[in-house]
Amino acid sequence: MGFLVFRRPRWVRAAKLFAVTYPLALLVATLALRAIGERWWVTTVALYLPRIVLAAPLPFALGALLALRLRPWLWTQLPAALLLVFPLLGFAVPWPHGSAGASPIRVLSYNVDSGLGGVDRVVAEIDRFSPDVVMLQETGQNPGFEPLLRARFATVSVVDQFILATRYPLSTLTGPDKIPFEGRQRSPRFLRYVLDSPRGPVVFYNVHPVSPRDDFAALRGKDGFVREVISGRVFTGVSAPRIQANSDLRALQVATFTDAARHESGPVVVAGDTNLPGLSPVLARNVSGLVDAFSEAGWGLGYTYPNDRRPWMRIDRVLGSGGVRFSGFQVGDSKASDHLCVVADVWW
């Protein structure tokens, strides 16, 4: 009798409606992030939120369909699962790529959070991967990095927040001109290096456009994010101009270094903390024509931030152009920084 009550037409209709609307809602969310993204402060913030919460309704939808013996309707959840796993969560299933017999160059990129988690621990993580080229961001001009890296690498360059450490000679170091933004001259936040590798000159870009973190903190207010939501203040858009300006500056910085990389005549590797998660229109627009090491040679989700809890976004990247390909990709696991390092095996 209890099952017959549960099988009432209204419950069946409700389950069918939910089974259809859930994947449609995921499709709308995917399109909003991908098509609008940084052009609206709400979707800008949404880009950086943990998307795994969007999977919460899936087991309930499946359970309801099974309980109501609506097995033919289970197929409606396949699009939901595919939208979750691939565009929203960014799962990568790469095709295997060889290196055509060439010896790859191992590149490690790491936002080290000013060494606050311990310079020794950062260097221990570098040692674990034995890279040929190391590019660090957000070093905070911590003096502890340089002597440890000089003991391990033939070439070390320290400029502002960036450090390059490599086994190869550095033939050229270029700091780009400032870029105008809202009446001020701003740093494009990258450096360009030319290294004399065993296979000839190769250009590296060490990049770190501005982070949205400080501007998003304004959404929390003095009483915390939950209270801001309950009070409705978070929806007034008071922080919108600040968030939008930050996003526009980041987009300009990314456009500056990706445009420069595309105009190089030889092999180019771009690595660093891009501060751009998956589905970002700014990312998609600017890295077109560049090869993503994770997409080509990685596996799984590849999340790198925030490392002080379970990471939920991939913003640290290694990209290539000018014939550059990738035969391997790894993500570190050290707690030395609030980011995880990324490691790519490069060949061309």
Secondary structure, 3 states (H helix, E strand, C coil): CHHHHHCCHHHHHHHHHHHHHHHHHHHHHHHHHHHCHHHCHHHHHHHCCCHHHHHCHHHHHHHHHHHCCCHHHHHHHHHHHHHHHHHHCCCECCCCCCCCCCCCEEEEEEECHHHCCCHHHHHHHHHHHCCCEEEEECCCCCCCHHHHHHCCCCEEEEECCEEEEECCCEEEEECCCCEEECCEEECCCEEEEEEEECCEEEEEEEECCCCCHHHHHHHHCCCCHHHHHHHCHHHHCCCHHHHHHHHHHHHHHHHHHHHHHHCCCCCEEEEEECCCCCCCHHHHHHCCCCEEHHHHHCCECCCCECCCCCCCECCEEEEEECCCEEEEEEECCCCCCCCCCEEEEEEC
